[in-house]
């Protein structure tokens, strides 16, 4: 039962970290123009 005193705050910090990274990615427009990136992967650069 004592391990919950460690795991609950640790999981809360992890969730906040994940939300922060996701917010940073959205703010830096990392999810824009996904169609172009899908086509770019398939192009042949010989």
C-alpha positions in Angstrom: 0.0 0.0 0.0 2.9 2.4 0.7 4.1 2.1 -2.9 1.0 4.0 -4.0 2.4 7.1 -2.3 5.2 6.9 -4.8 3.4 5.7 -7.9 0.5 8.2 -7.9 2.6 11.3 -7.9 5.0 9.7 -10.3 2.2 8.9 -12.7 0.8 12.5 -12.4 4.2 13.9 -13.2 4.5 11.6 -16.2 1.0 12.6 -17.5 2.0 16.3 -17.1 5.2 15.7 -19.0 3.4 13.9 -21.9 0.9 16.7 -22.1 3.7 19.3 -22.1 5.5 17.6 -25.0 2.3 17.2 -26.9 1.4 20.9 -26.4 4.9 21.9 -27.5 4.6 19.8 -30.7 1.2 21.4 -31.5 2.6 24.9 -30.8 5.6 24.3 -33.1 3.2 23.0 -35.9 4.6 19.5 -35.9 1.3 18.1 -37.1 0.8 20.4 -40.1 1.0 19.1 -43.7 0.9 15.4 -42.9 -0.2 14.6 -46.5 3.1 16.0 -47.9 5.2 14.0 -45.5 3.5 10.8 -46.5 4.2 11.4 -50.1 7.8 12.5 -49.5 8.6 9.1 -47.9 7.4 7.3 -51.0 9.4 9.5 -53.5 12.5 8.0 -55.1 15.6 10.1 -54.6 18.0 8.3 -56.9 
